[in-house]
Structures are given as C-alpha cells and as structure tokens.
Amino acid sequence: MQNWALLHSISDLAAAPLNRIAEALRTATLPFLASSALVIFTEDCTGRPQKKAGDEGVVSRVSIAELDRLRSAMPGEVPWRTSALIAGEEREVLALGYGPSQALLVLTDPSPVEGPQKEEEALRLLSYLWRLTARRIQEKVTDAPPSYLLESRAASAERIRVTAELIDQHSTTLETLLAALRSTSMDDAAARTSVTDLAVKALVDLRTVSDRTSDLVEEPVVTAFERLREDLRPLMHFSNIDIQFIEPPANGRALPGEVAHAARAVVRGLVLAIAEQPDVRRVRAQWDCDGENLLINVRDDGLGALTPDSPSITRLQQRVQAVDGRMSLDVMQGWGADISVVLPLDPPAAPIGDVAAWDLAPRELEVLQLLTAGQRNRSIAGALHISENTVKFHIRNLFRKLDVRSRAEAIALAHSAGLR
C-alpha cells in the first residue's frame, strides 16, 4: 500500500500546475515527515518565486529575504536541520537545495522521525521527491503557456512597485530619525550612537531587499544568452548542425524574467523546428538590444521548407504575442529561412486582461477596485458601509474567481487587466 501511495504522489506531482505544486509536494511528504508548512523558493519563477502550503501563519509571512539568508547559509544540497528566522520567528527547519537552479525547499517545525533507519529512509525519500519537484518546475517554466507569461509579468511588476513604495516610506522615516539623533541638542551620546547604528543597519537592509527583489525579476542579457547556449548544447553535440551564437552586447539592458524565459523558449523552438528540415547544416542565432527591445534573429542554410502556418511556428507566435512581441518569418526557397523576433522589455501600457471574463458581482468588483488602490479591509468596509467580515467574504470569492492565493496576486492580475 505504501508503494502505491508513493506512486500516486509522484503522479500528482507530475500533473500539478505551478500554483499547486507546493501543495502536491506537501501531501506527498506528510505520511512520512510531518511539518507545519512547506515553502519552495525558486528564481525560475520570476513572478512567484515562492510556492507555499501549510500553516497560514507561516506561508503568509515568510519573506524572500529570510529564504535567501537561509539558502546562503546552507552547507550543501543534502537535508539540513537547523534553526532559522522564518515568517518573523525563530523556527526549527529542514532545508534542501537543488544545485542546477539554486532552488530551496524548507519544511518548518519538522516532526522527528523515530529511529535512525526510519529517519534515513524519510530523508532519502524527501530528497527524491524534492529533486523531482524542482526539475518539474524548471520544465513547466520552460514550456510555460502565454497565460503564465502574462501573469508572471504582472506579478513581477507589482512586487517591484510595492517594494519601491515600502522602501521610500521607511527610508524617509529612518533618515528623519537619523537626523534627529545626530542633533547636538541630545545629551546622551551613547544612546545616540547606539540608535544611529541600528537605524543605519535598517537602511542597509532595506536597500538590500530592494536590490534582491530587482535581481529576482531581471536577468542580465549575457547571462540569459549563456543559459540559451547551455540549453542547446545537447542538440549541438548529437546532431550534425553547427549552431553559431552571436552574443548580445555585454552592457545591454537586463531582461525582465518573463522576457528572458520567452526568448530562450522561442529560440529553442525555432532551432528545433529548423533541425527537422532537410539539408540544414548551419544555424545562426543572434541577440541584440536597442534599449527598449530584445532583438532576436535566427537564420539557417536549408532549403526554405519552414512555413508560417506550421504548428510549431504558430505555437511560437503565441509565446511571442504573450509578452507583446512580434515575429516575422522570411523564407527563401533554396536559401533557407530568416526569422526576426522583437520582444519589448517593458510591459504594455494598454490593458491586457478582460475583467468581464472574471464574472464578478458588482460588489466584488468594487472590493477589487479598492483592493487594487491599496486599501486594507477596514478601509474597504468603511468605504462600502459593510462589515470587515463581509469584506473578507468578498475577498475569498475574488481569490476563487481570479484563481489567486494572495492579495498581491489579485492586485497584480487587476493591474494587468487595466483595473485601477
């Protein structure tokens, strides 16, 4: 029975969508290793770097900064039991890394497994399921549909906006505090020095959070291109096609994570489609930047057998359109194909969603508008003359209809649809 349960868990993990993969992994681990919450931190998903399941007190409060500190302190990829600050509290955790993507798995308050043999077996099984999950996340992001790219871009933009607002607010407060404490009108020099040091440290921490957030949603263009080269290395090794890479300028503008994912997926798809054509010996892949767009060009020396309406090209067109880009295919019979792709580095200003498709009741739409404006539950209740419990009821319905799990995701999706 245990073997059947494990096989069932593996099947669920393989089929789980990205926004449910943490729940699937936690369900798989609970029979042999209990925990209060399970958190995945992966920079493969720029819009949602955290995947969480379990105790709401943990999953709603755990921060990227906490996870990043824990990951930096890990001695390796093997299961590591330690005490760490998670969700604002010092907790016992079990952490595992995954080298290829630098992903991190954290189980909070793990229940001890009795007996060294049982514990060894549990940790070995946990490691296997975690590797399977981390690889699956990579695969899903690589093959992400257009809807995922749209949502991820919106969530990334919203996280940057919220972080910037918090930094401005707290920086102003702390800088004012520093100015007051440095005043010569204060007598207690020791207290002034102590509090000044604390405030300076808080400012540095805030700036670090800002830099870290930007790192999560952007990727240097040279790094993104190198990852493309690594992706295509097996094809270069096992086929007779010579793939020539023309690198982008080293000082080119960093790529938003969704653009980097889309660019790699499009070039991989084009090269694979070209490789299926007869008499192709050489493919040339080039990236360039003009400050506002990523410019992609792929050429081959085949017989020009690619067609714009082929299924593979149509799917790639959809990926390009998902990030508001455009693709053109110029086929010369007997001379090969020349494909150009332009991917904007900034999201479109025009609305990209359809609020009507969410089927919201008039009151739910009012709540969403106030939520998007940054109002908290109490303010929403006052503005609409309803109770806070009623606001919570409407927000739960919004989460269900929008298929999101947090206020930030709901706000990001509303922004992407042009709702203000």
Secondary structure, 3 states (H helix, E strand, C coil): CHHHHHHHHHHHHHHCCHHHHHHHHHHHHCCCCCCCEEEEECCCCCCCCEEEEECHHHHCCCCHHHHHHHHHHCCCCCCEEEEEEECCEEEEEEEEEECCCCEEEEEECCCCCCCHHHHHHHHHHHHHHHHHHHHHHHHHHHCCCHHHHHHHHHHHHHHHHHHHHHHHHHHHHHHHHHHHHCCCCCCCHHHHHHHHHHHHHHHHHHHHHHHHHHHHHEECHHHHHHHHHHHHHHHHHHCCCEEEEECCCCCCCCEEHHHHHHHHHHHHHHHHHHHCCCCCCEEEEEEEECCCEEEEEEEECCCCCCCCCCHHHHHHHHHHHHCCCEEEEEEECCCEEEEEEEEECCCCCCCCCCHHHHCCCHHHHHHHHHHHCCCCHHHHHHHHCCCHHHHHHHHHHHHHHHCCCCHHHHHHHHHHCCCC
